[in-house]
Amino acid sequence: MIDKHKTYNHDNCIYDIKKQNEIVNSVFNNSSKKDNKTDTILINFIKHYFDKILYFKDESFSKEEEYRITYFGKSDEIKHREGKSMIIPYIEFSTIDDIPLPITEIIVGPTPHPELSKMSVEGLLEHKGYKRVKVKKSEIPYRSW
């Protein structure tokens, strides 16, 4: 549970390309045969499958076993921060009654400075009162392109 006043979705990331393709293809299979207009298919896709695609991730990251939290909020809740190559939108949230999230492991990277990144995350965890959270460096090589 996160903020009790908002509705969040959460699930494991989907790394398997076959499963990703099944989800996308099911849009077309579930569309009415007599009403297969492009706009109808698109509306069906958005209504029933868009939220699942938010959990798609390249299979090269499968060892990370990422769990994602998604939230469709109001535009005035969205903040922005500088990223390396783009502006990154985000929202702030807190847990119910400030109960810590049940985090057991964090994988950092890929990054050009994996050890520094690992130490930074460990410092943040300590500052926030998280104990016994394992922090590991990603095995996926960093690419700057």
C-alpha positions, -999 to 999 in steps of 0.1 A, spaced: 0 0 0 11 35 -7 -8 67 -3 -43 57 9 -59 86 -10 -47 76 -44 -50 45 -66 -17 30 -78 -12 0 -100 18 -23 -94 32 -54 -110 63 -72 -120 79 -61 -153 73 -83 -183 106 -92 -199 96 -122 -221 91 -109 -257 67 -137 -265 44 -127 -236 47 -90 -247 37 -100 -282 7 -120 -269 -5 -90 -250 -2 -67 -280 -17 -92 -304 -47 -98 -281 -58 -63 -289 -65 -73 -325 -79 -107 -316 -104 -92 -291 -116 -65 -316 -149 -72 -332 -146 -88 -366 -173 -66 -382 -161 -34 -365 -123 -34 -371 -118 3 -378 -84 16 -368 -99 40 -342 -119 13 -326 -89 -9 -323 -69 20 -308 -96 28 -283 -97 -9 -273 -60 -9 -270 -59 21 -247 -88 10 -225 -76 -26 -220 -39 -29 -227 -20 4 -223 -15 -2 -186 1 -36 -192 26 -21 -217 40 1 -189 55 -30 -175 73 -41 -206 110 -41 -204 138 -55 -226 147 -91 -218 183 -81 -212 172 -66 -178 153 -98 -167 178 -106 -139 169 -74 -122 133 -87 -116 120 -51 -115 86 -43 -99 69 -11 -111 44 12 -95 23 32 -119 -2 60 -112 -23 81 -136 -27 113 -117 -36 149 -124 -13 170 -145 -7 194 -116 9 165 -96 36 160 -122 70 174 -115 101 174 -137 138 169 -132 168 170 -155 180 138 -170 211 131 -190 193 134 -224 158 145 -216 135 161 -190 121 133 -168 85 136 -154 78 121 -120 54 123 -90 62 123 -53 44 99 -30 48 86 5 38 54 21 7 50 44 16 64 78 53 66 66 57 28 69 88 19 49 83 0 16 93 -37 18 125 -33 -2 149 -62 1 173 -55 -28 182 -26 -52 202 -30 -84 219 1 -96 229 9 -131 239 5 -158 259 36 -151 294 50 -159 301 51 -122 287 19 -107 306 19 -74 297 56 -67 261 50 -76 260 20 -52 275 40 -24 250 68 -30 220 45 -28 234 29 3 237 63 19 202 72 9 189 39 24 207 45 56 194 81 58 158 69 53 162 42 80 163 11 57 184 -16 71 193 -49 56 186 -39 20 211 -54 -4 225 -30 -30 241 -46 -61 256 -32 -93 239 -42 -125 257 -68 -146 244 -51 -178 272 -31 -195 268 7 -196 264 23 -230 264 61 -234 245 62 -267 
